[in-house]
Amino acid sequence: MKLRIVSYVIIALFIFVTLAAWAAEPKGPYLFEQLRKPAYNKSFNALFKGQQDIEPWLKGYIRTRNGVDTPSETRTIGDKNYEFYEVCQPHNCPRNVIYVIIEPGGAHAWAYFTKDDGTSRFFGNPDAQTQDVLKSLVN
C-alpha cells in the first residue's frame, strides 16, 4: 500500500514539474537573440541609420543589446504575419520602450519608440496600417 502511494506521489510530482516547465516556456525568441542572425541584425540596424536624436539608452541597446526584452509574439498586419518584439530601458520600464515588428526571416523591420515624457516616434518609415498596429501594441 505504501509503495503504491509513493508511486502515485512520484508520478504526480513528475507531471507537475513537466507541466510547470512547459508553461514557463517563452512565447518566442527575444530580440537580442534574433539580432545574432545577419538578416535580422541588418534590418534592425537599418532602422536607425542616419537618424538624429536617438535616446542614449536606445543607442546603448543598438550597440550592446542590453535592455529588458520580452519574448516575441506573432502579430498579423493585413494578411501577413510578423514577429513582434518589445524592449524597454532597464530600471525604467514601461516608460521608455521600443516596439519592433520584423518580417519573418528578418527581411524588413519597423519600430515605434515611446518615451517617458509622452513623446514617440517611428523608425523604418512604416505605412499608416503598420503605424496603427505599432501604436496598438503599446500597453
N, C-alpha and C positions, 0 to 999 in steps of 0.2 A: 504494500500500500504506500509506504513512504517513498519507494523508488518511483512509483507511478506519479506521485505528486511532484517530486523533484524533476521528473521528465517533463511534466506539463509546465512547470515554472521555467525550466531551461528553454523550452520551445516558445513560450510566451515572451520571454526576455529576448530571444533571437528575433522574433517577429517585430517586437517593439523597436529594437535597435536598428533593424533593417529599414523599417518604415520611417523612423526619425531621420536616418541618414538620407533616405530618398527625398523626404520632404524638405530637407535643408539644402538640396541641390539648387544652385542658382539658375535663373531662367536662361541665361546665355552667357557668352564671354563678356569680359569687361573691355572697355575701350582701350585701355593701356595694353591689354593682351593682343587685341586685333591690330593695334598700331605696330606691332612687331612684323606684320606682313607688309611687304613692299607696296602693294596696291592701296591698302588702307592708309599707310603712312603717307604716301604721295597725295592722295585726295584730301586727307586731313590737313596736312601742311599747306596745301594749295589754298585752303580757306583763308589763311592769314597772310599770304604773300602780298606784299605791298600795302597792307592795312596799317593805318595810323592809330595811335591812342589805344592800344590794346592794354587792358588792365595788367598790372605786374604779376598777379597770381596766375593769370591765364598765360602770359608769356612764359612763366615758370613751368606750367603744365605742358605747354607746347615743347619746351626744351627737355624737361626731365620726366614727364608723365606722372608727376607727383600730385595727386588730387584724390578726392573721395569719389570713387567710381561706384556706380550701381550696375548690376548685371543687365545685359542688353535684353531688349524685347523686340518682337516683330510688330511693326505697325504698317497699315495699309494706306496708301495715298492713291486715289483713283482706283485703278485695278492692279497696282503693283505693290509688292511687299518690300519693306525697307527695314534695316536694322536701326533701332533707336538706342541711343546711349545718353547717359546723364552723368555729369561730373560737377562737383561743387568744390569751392575753396575750402581747404582744411580749416577747421575751427570757425567757419562762417557759413555753414550750411543752414538753411537753404537760401541764404541771402545772395550769394554770388554763384551763379550756376551757368554752365553751358550745356545746352541740349543739342545733340548731334544726330542727324539722320544720314545713313550711308547706304548706298545701293549694295545689295548682296554681292560679295566679291570685291568690294572696295572701289568700284569704278568712279563714283562721284559722291560728294558729301555736301551737306548744308548744315548750318548751325544757327542757333538762337541763344544769345547771351543776355542774362538778366543780372542786374547789379543791385546792391542793397539800397541805393538811393532812388530806385524805381525806374531808372533808365534801362533801355535794352537796345540791342542791335542784332542784325542778321549778318551772317558770313556765307559766302558762296553764291550770292545772288539768287536766292530761292524765288520761284514764281509765287503768285498770290495763294494758290492752293497749298503749296508747301509751307508758306509763311503761316497760314491759318492752322495747319497741322502742328507746326512747331509751337505756336502760341498756345494751342490747346494742351500741349504736354506739360505746361507749367503747373506745378502742384499748388 
